[in-house]
Amino acid sequence: MPSQNEKHTCALCKRKVPVTTVHHLTPREEGGKDKPTADLCIPCHKQIHNLFTNRELVVLGLTTIEALLQAPKIASYVKWIRKQPATVIPKSKKSRHVRKAR
C-alpha cells in the first residue's frame, strides 16, 4: 500500500504531487480505450478538458504529451502551474466553446 506522503510526478508539468489521475491521451469516446495514457496532476488534467473538447484533442493532434506542450494555451498554463505549490488545486472553469459543445 502506498504511503500517504508518497509523491507522484505529473507527466505534463513535471511537478511532484500527492496524487495523479489517468488521462487517456486519445479520449476513450474517440477510440482511445486501449491507447496510451499519462499520469497527470489534477490541475493539468482539468485544464486540458477545460480548454479542449475530446474531439478537438484528436482533430488538433493533441494526443501526446509533446503535442500538448506545443499547444500555446497549454504551454502558457504549464509555465504558470509549475510555479504553484503541488498541494494547491486552483479554481478553473471550462472555456465557453467547450461548455457549448457539451
N, C-alpha and C positions, 0 to 999 in steps of 0.2 A: 504494500500500500504506500503511495507517495506521501511524503511528509508535507505538512501544511505550509512549510517555508520553502518548498521546492520552487525554483524559478523555471519558467519556460521562455523560449525565445520566439518572438513574432517573426515570421518569415518576411514580412513586409518592412516593418520599421526597425527590426533587429533589437528592440528593447527586451530586457529581461523582465517578464511579467508574472504575476501569480497564477494566471490561467490563460489558456489559449482555446480558441474554437476552431473547428474544422471548416475550412472554406473550400467548396468544390470549385476549382479553377474554371471548369466548364460547368455552368449550372446544371443541376440534375434535370430540371424541366427542359433543358436544351440538349439532352443526351449525355450528360456528364456523370451519370450514376457510378460508372466503373472507371472513370478517368481520374487523373491525378488531383490530389487535394493539397492544401497548405494549412499549416497551423498559424492562425493569426490572433493577435490580441483583440479583445472586444471592440475597442475604438476603431481599429483599422478595418475590421470586418464590417462594422456598422457603416463606416464611411464609404466603402465600396458600394454597398447596397443603397446608400442614400444618394449617391451620385449617378449610378447607372442601373438601368433595368437589367434583368437577366439576359434578355435578348440583345441589348446593347453590348454587354460584355462579350458576347460571341461575335456579333457583327463587327465590332471595333477591334477584334482580335486581342482582347484583354484577358487571355486565358492562361497566362504565365505570370509569375512574379515579375520577371524582367519587363514584360509588356505593361503591366500595371504601373511599375515605377517610371515608365516613359510617358505615361499619360499626364499631361500638365496638372490637372486637378488633383490627381493622387500624389504626384511628386511634391507639390507645394504642401499638401496635407502631411505627408511623411516628414518633410523638413520641419514642420511645426511640432508634430506629435513626438518626435524624438527628444524634444526639449522638455516634455511634460513628465511628471512623476508617473512611474509604472502603475501605481495603485489608483490613479485618478481616471475615471471614465467620463470624459467631457460630454455635455449635452450636445445632441445633434438632431437634425431633422432631415427628412427626405427633401430633395430638390423638387421644385414644382413639377417638372416634367415627369419625374418618377412617380410622384403622387397621382398625377393624371393617368399614368399608364396602368395603374393597378385597378 
